[in-house]
Amino acid sequence: MVAVAATSSFAAQAGFALAQGRASAAPSAAAGQNSEQLHQSAEKFVGMFMSQMFSQMFAGVGTNKVFGGGPGEEMFRSVLVDEYGKAAAKQGGMGMTDQIMRALIAQQEKQS
């Protein structure tokens, strides 16, 4: 059940990133600005994707018995995982950012 919710949430995030890419293709936007907006949209999408991956990786990791545990750590871990995803995306996201940018550009060219 959790995997289904995460998948539907991930699909919604993908649709949002694609819509942002479409919106950034406004005719009045300069080419450099459009490229920067596409890069930001792709980076946000990769950050969300990496966060989802990291959350699954950390799901089986227990808490430190000496210094950790409790509801505070559970809340902090989700924030930490999100930040890990953003940091991984800023570092290139294993090459996914460029791939997604190309897909967004191809989608925009089809619509033009």
N, C-alpha and C positions, 0 to 999 in steps of 0.2 A: 504494500500500500504506500509506503514511504517512497519507494523508487518511482512509482507512478506519479506521485505528487511532484517529486523532483524533476521528472521528465517533462511534465506539463509546464512546470515553472520554467524549465530550461527552454522549452519551445516558445514560451511567451517572451523570454529574454531575447531569443534569437529573432523573433518577429519584431521586437522593439529595436534591436540593433539594425535590422534591415530597413525599418521605417526611418530611422535616423539617417541612414545612408542615403535613402531616397530623398529625404527632406533637404539634405545638404547639397543635393544636385540642382538647386534652384538656379535658373539661368542668370540671375543677377550676381551670383557669387563668383568671385575671381577663382581661377584655376588653382592657385596656391592655397587659398582659403578652403576650397572644396576638398583638396587633398588632405589638408590638416584635419578637417572635420571628419573625413572618412577614416583617417588614421585613429582619431580619438574614439570614434564609434567602434571600430574594430578592436581597439585596445580594451574598451569597456566590456565588449562581448567576451574577449579572451579572458579578461579578469574574472568575469562571472563563471565562465567555463572552468577555469583553473580552480576557483573557489569550490565549485561543486566536486571536482576531483579530489581536492585536498580534504574536503569534509568527509568524503567516503574513506579516504586513507586514515584519517584521525578517528573514525568511528570505533575502530577496534582498539585504540590506544587507551590504556587505563590512566588514572590519575596518579600522581606522585603521593605516596602515603604519608611522607614526612611533611611536605610543604603544600600539598594540593588537596583538591577535593571540594565538594560542596557545590551549591547552586551558582556561586560567584564564578567558579572556574568554568562551569558549563556555559555561562553567558559570555565570559571572556574568550573562551575557545572559539566560538562562532565568529566573534569580531576578529580574532587573530587569524583564523582561516581566511576570512575575507581579505584581510590585509596581505596575507601570503599570496593570494590570487592576484591582487592588484600589482604587487611587487614582481611576480613572475611575468605578468603581462607587460610591464614596463621594460623588462629585460628581454623582451622578444617573444615570450610565450611559446617557446619551442618552435618558432617559425610559423605559428598559426596566425599571427597578426597580419603578416604579409599575404598569406593565403586568403584570409577573409577580406582583406582590402581588394585583392584581385576579383574575388567573387562579387563584392559590392559594386565595383567599377563595371564588371560585365553585366550585372543586373541593370545598372543605370543606362548602359549603352543600349541594351535591349529595349528599354522604355523610351529612349530618345527617338 
